[in-house]
Amino acid sequence: MNMRILLLLICLFPAILLADARQVDDFRWEGVERVVAVGDIHGDYGNYMATLRAAGLVDKKGKWAGGDTHFVQVGDLPDRGPDTLKIIDHITKLAKQAKRQGGRVHSLIGNHEVMNVTGDLRYVHPGEYAAFANRRSAGLRDRYFDLFMKRVEELDPEAFARLPKDFKAKWEADHPLGWLEHRQAWDPQWNSEAEYADWVFDRKIAIRINDSVFVHGGISPYFCGNSFEDLTRRAVELMKNYDPEASGLLEDSNGPLWYRGLSGGEPGASLESVEAILEQHDARRIVVGHTPTLGVIWPRYDGRVVQIDTGISSYYGGYVAYLEITPEGVFAGYPDGKLPLPSEDGNRVEYLQQVIAMDPENPNLQKRLNTITQPPAPEPEVSAEEGEEPAEPVPICGTS
């Protein structure tokens, strides 16, 4: 093959220049040279983009500039901020751009994606409803209100007669313009073709890239034996046929969407459990979001667990940061630079002091430093009362 043809092939097919990056299956990759992981975004497009720029994943125009990097976002794009639709639109386009350069974008399912699909709207920002509103929204809402009132009158005429005169105004306050369109776009029980529900259904609960597992909340000892395929399949089926009385792992505090035991929540996972989980999934570390650290990429269990929900959204303080994994090591990236992530808990004080030097105005960092340098005295163990049922033992690695 002459040089001119070789150069032409290189220009047309840059993916052939990849090292040994290989997709094992839908949930596992090997040989990836650079992985960047980012925590919860919560509707803040500005800080989402600031994080991608800090990690070198996008250019000034917001287009993919990460080459063959694999970018993992561990869920919770929606809620608390107004920009969810804008973020989903961008990350969807970014995935296509990355693939053309040999990179990948992996956006996982978080508990807030599930909440939007299943109708738990406690944390939806008013701006998210407004993003759906259009010139037809007022008329659509009026028609829906009339149907609602007719239904109430049919089912309970006495309750209908007791409704206060200002009921419509109060109802409209709870159903702002765009609310109906939001439900039609997110909830498959409202609309079988709900586009954002379909977007969530195409995501995964957990993946493994090289020797790192990525998941939103965490892998608990109760779900340690479940495969990523099984967890994802079950989550999607439960969302498609949501029953609040049988929500299963979608709302299980030990499930992968809500579990905090790897992130300092109680009850915490034992080191033995963490090691069993890693062995089960042939991994070296678990990377989790969900539990805000408020300003720091934080390792636990001597680097076996890494928390990356730094509170990127302005709702939590706007603490931009990312995790980078390369053959050279594991790094915490911040707007002012990267730091090697400690692989031993004993080295976290020095690391945290370096992070504080980068962001001295963040009071949460000093509180964290005080906590690990001056830990509170352990509480005395309390014996079970006579006749009280002993607590069920936590499995080291079970299947739920």
Secondary structure, 3 states (H helix, E strand, C coil): CCHHHHHHHHHHCHHHHCCCCEEEECCEEECCCCEEEECCCCCCHHHHHHHHHHCCCECCCCCECCCCCEEEECCCCCCCCCCHHHHHHHHHHHHHHHHHCCCEEEEECCHHHHHHHHCCCCCCCHHHHHCCCCCCHHHHHHHHHHHHHHHHHHHCHHHHHCCCCCHHHHHHHHCCCCHHHHHHHHCCCCCCCCHHHHHHHCCECEEEECCEEEECCCCCCCCCCCCHHHHHHHHHHHHHCCCCCCCHHHCCCCCCCCCCHHHCCCCCCCHHHHHHHHHHCCCCEEEECCCCCCCCCEEECCCCEEECCCCCCHHHCCCCCEEEEECCEEEEEECCEEEECCCCHHHHHHHHHHHHHHCCCCHHHHHHHHHHHCCCCCCCCCCCCCCCCCCCCCCCCCCC
